[in-house]
Amino acid sequence: MAESNDGFENVRVQYPPILTTAQVAELLDLNTRTVLTMAKDGRLPASRLEGSRKFHFLLEDVIDTLKSNRVTPESTPSA
């Protein structure tokens, strides 16, 4: 379920609950081929109906993936 005040409120307003590859690419500022590759190798959760070549992405899965892959600055050793 969506967390309130998690910083993604505007994303939830701008995008529908089920996204196309093009919408995910726009949201993440990636090329559509990159999104397809990430869906195929499991880095980005996606669904595909049997017999279809088209991927569908749940907005909350994309948001959860972003939240779980946050980059934190590495601490630099003191000299």
Backbone as ProteinMPNN parsed JSONL, in Angstrom:
{"seq_chain_A": "MAESNDGFENVRVQYPPILTTAQVAELLDLNTRTVLTMAKDGRLPASRLEGSRKFHFLLEDVIDTLKSNRVTPESTPSA", "coords_chain_A": {"N_chain_A": [[0.828, -1.178, 0.0], [0.398, 2.311, -0.545], [2.642, 4.582, 0.905], [2.023, 7.359, 2.926], [3.285, 10.658, 2.534], [5.821, 9.907, 1.529], [7.301, 11.087, -0.377], [6.625, 10.57, -2.981], [4.189, 11.458, -3.828], [3.444, 13.281, -5.888], [4.174, 11.818, -8.136], [2.371, 9.719, -8.023], [0.049, 11.103, -8.567], [0.467, 11.997, -11.167], [0.794, 9.724, -12.773], [-0.822, 6.711, -13.98], [-2.119, 3.76, -12.198], [-1.265, 1.409, -13.481], [1.369, 0.987, -15.654], [2.779, 1.617, -18.917], [5.601, 0.495, -20.892], [6.754, 2.746, -22.087], [5.815, 4.797, -20.412], [7.08, 4.14, -17.994], [9.716, 4.45, -18.789], [9.741, 7.203, -19.259], [9.138, 8.164, -16.66], [11.375, 7.245, -15.199], [13.384, 8.403, -16.599], [14.753, 6.997, -18.633], [15.804, 5.045, -21.478], [13.466, 3.313, -23.55], [14.289, 0.768, -24.341], [16.133, 0.117, -22.366], [14.446, -0.07, -20.143], [12.918, -2.297, -20.944], [14.946, -4.251, -20.975], [15.642, -4.263, -18.264], [13.247, -5.189, -17.188], [13.123, -7.738, -18.314], [15.381, -8.984, -17.163], [14.739, -8.935, -14.52], [15.318, -6.811, -12.814], [13.507, -4.789, -12.696], [10.282, -4.972, -11.632], [7.723, -6.542, -13.478], [4.818, -7.384, -15.457], [3.488, -9.705, -17.802], [1.144, -10.646, -20.109], [0.228, -13.949, -21.038], [1.386, -15.006, -24.151], [1.695, -12.491, -25.07], [3.768, -9.737, -26.041], [4.045, -7.439, -24.739], [4.92, -5.541, -21.904], [3.666, -4.781, -18.627], [3.609, -2.532, -15.934], [3.355, -2.081, -12.468], [2.679, 0.873, -10.835], [3.214, 1.238, -8.089], [5.058, -0.833, -7.672], [7.224, 0.09, -9.164], [7.826, 2.435, -7.761], [8.447, 1.275, -5.254], [10.725, -0.153, -6.018], [12.46, 1.939, -6.648], [12.685, 3.086, -4.083], [13.914, 1.004, -2.67], [16.399, 0.876, -3.782], [18.023, 3.01, -3.151], [20.746, 5.265, -3.271], [23.397, 5.73, -1.13], [25.707, 8.053, 0.215], [29.127, 7.157, 0.266], [31.16, 6.714, 3.096], [34.089, 8.531, 3.671], [37.37, 7.572, 4.485], [39.102, 8.887, 7.303], [42.037, 10.856, 7.152]], "CA_chain_A": [[0.0, 0.0, 0.0], [1.156, 3.544, -0.677], [2.991, 5.303, 2.12], [1.785, 8.788, 2.817], [4.456, 11.493, 2.786], [7.073, 9.227, 1.199], [7.969, 11.857, -1.412], [6.184, 10.156, -4.308], [2.792, 11.853, -4.008], [3.283, 13.873, -7.221], [4.268, 10.734, -9.124], [1.098, 8.997, -7.977], [-0.974, 11.948, -9.194], [0.763, 12.166, -12.59], [0.814, 8.459, -13.512], [-1.87, 5.748, -13.62], [-1.612, 2.645, -11.392], [-0.596, 0.435, -14.351], [2.159, 1.766, -16.602], [3.384, 1.004, -20.098], [7.052, 0.626, -20.95], [7.066, 4.141, -22.399], [5.566, 5.609, -19.219], [8.149, 3.852, -17.038], [10.918, 5.091, -19.325], [9.594, 8.642, -18.99], [9.213, 8.36, -15.217], [12.729, 6.986, -14.724], [14.312, 9.084, -17.5], [15.53, 5.943, -19.27], [15.394, 4.617, -22.803], [12.521, 2.195, -23.456], [15.037, -0.503, -24.435], [16.704, -0.128, -21.042], [13.339, -0.535, -19.304], [12.628, -3.675, -21.364], [16.045, -5.097, -20.501], [15.513, -4.375, -16.813], [12.09, -6.045, -16.927], [13.464, -9.113, -18.697], [16.348, -9.599, -16.244], [14.197, -8.944, -13.17], [15.663, -5.638, -12.013], [12.309, -3.965, -12.61], [9.134, -5.883, -11.641], [6.785, -6.339, -14.583], [3.918, -8.49, -15.788], [3.225, -9.847, -19.234], [0.118, -11.653, -20.354], [0.677, -15.078, -21.854], [1.237, -14.798, -25.582], [1.887, -11.078, -25.389], [5.142, -9.237, -25.941], [3.957, -6.158, -24.055], [5.053, -5.55, -20.45], [2.893, -3.84, -17.824], [4.313, -2.251, -14.689], [2.553, -1.456, -11.43], [3.331, 2.094, -10.359], [3.741, 1.032, -6.732], [6.267, -1.66, -7.787], [8.303, 0.964, -9.634], [8.171, 3.281, -6.615], [9.129, 0.418, -4.273], [12.058, -0.447, -6.552], [13.254, 3.152, -6.441], [12.963, 3.244, -2.656], [14.808, -0.05, -2.184], [17.703, 0.99, -4.436], [18.571, 4.34, -2.883], [22.202, 5.351, -3.169], [23.831, 6.531, 0.009], [27.117, 8.426, 0.061], [30.099, 6.337, 0.984], [31.957, 7.495, 4.045], [35.514, 8.563, 3.305], [38.213, 7.352, 5.666], [39.862, 10.057, 7.755], [43.483, 10.725, 6.881]], "C_chain_A": [[0.875, 1.245, 0.0], [1.394, 4.19, 0.68], [2.671, 6.762, 1.937], [3.068, 9.527, 3.183], [5.779, 10.777, 2.533], [7.828, 9.936, 0.08], [7.525, 11.524, -2.825], [4.734, 10.54, -4.602], [2.545, 12.412, -5.41], [3.344, 12.823, -8.318], [2.948, 9.982, -9.183], [-0.031, 9.784, -8.629], [-0.786, 11.981, -10.712], [0.643, 10.885, -13.408], [-0.31, 7.537, -13.062], [-1.273, 4.579, -12.824], [-0.907, 1.554, -12.198], [0.062, 1.211, -15.479], [2.605, 0.937, -17.795], [4.901, 1.162, -20.0], [7.455, 2.074, -21.199], [6.863, 5.043, -21.184], [6.646, 5.385, -18.159], [9.445, 4.516, -17.498], [10.885, 6.593, -19.061], [9.788, 8.936, -17.503], [10.643, 8.241, -14.708], [13.806, 7.684, -15.549], [15.305, 8.084, -18.107], [15.012, 5.713, -20.681], [14.432, 3.436, -22.652], [13.225, 0.847, -23.555], [15.661, -0.876, -23.094], [15.632, -0.654, -20.103], [12.993, -1.981, -19.659], [13.692, -4.644, -20.867], [15.94, -5.322, -19.002], [14.318, -5.241, -16.421], [12.435, -7.507, -17.218], [14.426, -9.766, -17.713], [15.928, -9.504, -14.771], [14.558, -7.748, -12.304], [14.476, -4.715, -11.796], [11.101, -4.892, -12.69], [8.148, -5.533, -12.751], [5.909, -7.571, -14.737], [3.748, -8.515, -17.295], [2.209, -10.956, -19.403], [0.665, -12.734, -21.271], [0.382, -14.807, -23.324], [1.437, -13.357, -26.017], [3.36, -10.709, -25.264], [5.205, -7.959, -25.114], [4.046, -6.339, -22.531], [4.125, -4.505, -19.836], [3.6, -3.717, -16.473], [3.342, -1.621, -13.703], [3.327, -0.264, -10.889], [3.94, 1.88, -8.982], [4.976, 0.132, -6.733], [7.456, -0.816, -8.229], [8.767, 1.867, -8.493], [8.921, 2.474, -5.56], [10.545, 0.077, -4.724], [12.975, 0.757, -6.377], [13.646, 3.299, -4.972], [13.968, 2.213, -2.149], [16.201, 0.004, -2.814], [18.305, 2.38, -4.27], [20.09, 4.259, -2.751], [22.54, 6.242, -1.993], [25.305, 6.849, -0.166], [28.009, 7.515, 0.864], [30.869, 7.231, 1.931], [33.413, 7.412, 3.619], [36.346, 8.409, 4.561], [38.975, 8.636, 6.013], [41.348, 9.811, 7.551], [44.291, 10.878, 8.133]], "O_chain_A": [[1.995, 1.21, 0.509], [0.48, 4.327, 1.493], [3.005, 7.351, 0.909], [3.838, 9.077, 4.032], [6.756, 11.012, 3.245], [8.869, 9.457, -0.369], [8.003, 12.138, -3.778], [4.124, 10.001, -5.526], [1.554, 12.062, -6.051], [2.638, 12.93, -9.322], [2.464, 9.647, -10.264], [-0.963, 9.198, -9.18], [-1.764, 11.991, -11.46], [0.413, 10.948, -14.615], [-0.712, 7.569, -11.898], [-0.053, 4.424, -12.78], [-0.048, 0.851, -11.667], [-0.588, 1.991, -16.175], [2.785, -0.277, -17.699], [5.411, 1.872, -19.133], [8.399, 2.571, -20.584], [7.656, 5.956, -20.953], [7.077, 6.332, -17.502], [10.183, 5.077, -16.688], [11.898, 7.181, -18.682], [10.522, 9.854, -17.137], [11.078, 9.041, -13.88], [14.994, 7.578, -15.246], [16.517, 8.295, -18.095], [13.911, 6.14, -21.028], [14.571, 2.643, -21.72], [12.801, -0.118, -22.919], [15.71, -2.052, -22.733], [15.882, -1.59, -19.343], [12.797, -2.803, -18.765], [13.372, -5.734, -20.392], [16.126, -6.44, -18.523], [14.377, -5.954, -15.42], [12.076, -8.401, -16.451], [14.318, -10.963, -17.447], [16.663, -9.935, -13.883], [14.132, -7.685, -11.15], [14.439, -3.952, -10.831], [10.904, -5.542, -13.716], [7.788, -4.371, -12.935], [6.213, -8.647, -14.221], [3.849, -7.491, -17.971], [2.39, -12.065, -18.902], [1.465, -12.462, -22.166], [-0.731, -14.427, -23.689], [1.357, -13.045, -27.205], [4.099, -11.3, -24.477], [6.29, -7.455, -24.823], [3.35, -7.171, -21.948], [3.837, -3.477, -20.449], [4.124, -4.698, -15.946], [2.586, -0.72, -14.067], [4.498, -0.386, -10.527], [5.07, 2.3, -8.735], [5.857, 0.303, -5.891], [8.567, -0.989, -7.726], [9.968, 2.042, -8.286], [9.927, 2.942, -5.028], [11.462, 0.023, -3.905], [14.137, 0.606, -6.0], [14.798, 3.599, -4.656], [14.788, 2.524, -1.285], [17.088, -0.75, -2.414], [19.015, 2.865, -5.152], [20.635, 3.307, -2.193], [22.039, 7.36, -1.873], [26.071, 6.011, -0.643], [27.694, 7.146, 1.995], [31.19, 8.373, 1.602], [33.904, 6.344, 3.251], [36.066, 9.037, 5.582], [39.427, 9.367, 5.132], [41.847, 8.704, 7.752], [45.519, 10.797, 8.089]]}, "name": "protein", "num_of_chains": 1, "seq": "MAESNDGFENVRVQYPPILTTAQVAELLDLNTRTVLTMAKDGRLPASRLEGSRKFHFLLEDVIDTLKSNRVTPESTPSA"}
